[in-house]
């Protein structure tokens, strides 16, 4: 700014000099003429002398010649001054323009940096908040599972929920994130990655101790909450009769190997994603928040666990009641899970720094709410039709079934479609629950019916109800736009997405079932999985925990 002020002052001085030069030249000419006219010798007699015409003419000619020389010199000097002023002014204008451009660039770059910082801070705040909501869902799982079981096993159920979070955290930090997202030097593998073990590479440090952070910590935290949820789903399927050491081993395998690999295939841009040569097709899968990736993975693990450990003693051959011991806990847990689901689904926008992300989060929230309500009402009506009584526990599971069903398609379907997805999810839950009981597969909280069956339905619904035009174009991950962008929608994208999502269901089910069998069956054969009949009769709290009861005075 100081330099620009100096240049402006110089420019003003130059203009002043140019404007005053002509009067100065005129004065100089006048003085010169007077000197010529007075140039006669002072000693000449004062007597009257007749002037010589020739002499006067010669003097006039001399005066005229002198004036012309003076005028030519003045013109040349004036032109030189004007030229010099023009050059100086052009140089000053160029320097002023350069300084102004520099200042504008400095201001623009400062503004751009400030906007970028604000966007990053907004995205971080959003994902930290949503990740915390997903983590709070662990309290909901604990309330639902403990409320659904008998009071003599409440502590054992709660222990498994706590261990799922703590052990799952260690495993996700050590190897889970590595397999799912650990990219180094921009290279991504089709099956799994192998970098950033134990969080290495999340920050870079110089020799003098200056750290440069990355966004990896944010992604780690948000995805960790999902990993813990997937592990906790399994605990409900084996509740009230599984030994703690055996379950602990499965939790380690689930959070270290089974779930992270599934995540890499999908959200980690592995082979089920679309676009690259090693991926399934140009469009790829669509699972916005994890109906298949999280819920079906956990649900299939719960089913394998329930079959491997066997039913609770007397579950299908005695008159002992196996009703939930606390419906208030069950209802409270359902509301907590519903509340946390807004972090689960809305947070999967992975940011909130643009209008498109904000409107998408709102659309997701509306779809989530409608589907949950529809699923709960459907199961309430179905249970009343079957029993002629109101079943609160069934309605709670119907709400969860609607939530699981909408988790995959919540970002690419209309609210009317969300209603039907929730309704159909309620029917799928009830049908699956009834089928498992008929097969005498003991799933105390209907973990597979809610998360496994409805998770698969949600993955299919993400394609069947996609709001792309017809059965040719597909929106999917493009959200408000189509695959390919406005005016360039890719024909055949819907069919490619359908193939990818069907393969997602098959791949996740097969992968999870295979490794779950590898863990559960050897444990059952070795006697490390199922609690004995005496322990089940007395209750795991009495035999394995201190204090021996979850509720005093009972």
Secondary structure, DSSP 8 states (H G I E B T S, - for coil): -HHHHHHHHHHHHHHHHHHHHHHHHHHHHHHHHHHHHT-S-TTS-SS-----HHHHHHHHHHHHHHHHHHHHHHHHHHHHHHHHHHHHHHHHHHHHHHHHHHHHHHHHHHHHHHHHHHHHHHHHHHHHHHHHHHHHHHHHHHHHHHHHS-GGGHHHHHHHHHHHHHHHHHHIIIIIHHHHH--BTTB--SS-----GGGTTSEEE-TTS-EEE-SHHHHHHHHHHHHHHHHHHHHHHTTTTB-HHHHHHHHHHIIIIIHHHHHHHTTT--TTSBSSTTSSBSS----SS-IIIIIIHHHHHHHHHHHHH---TTTTTS------S-HHHHHHHHHHHHHHHHHHHHGGG---SSHHHHHHHHHHHHHHHHHHHHHHHHHHHHHHHHHSS--HHHHHHHHHHHHHHHHHHTTSS-HHHHHHHHHHHHHHHHHHHHHHHHTT---TT-HIIIIIIHHHHHHHHHHHT--SSTTT---GGGTTS-TT-TT---TTHHHHHHHHHHHHHHHHHHHHHHHHHHHHHHHHHTT-SB--HHHHHH-HHHHH-SSS-SSTT-
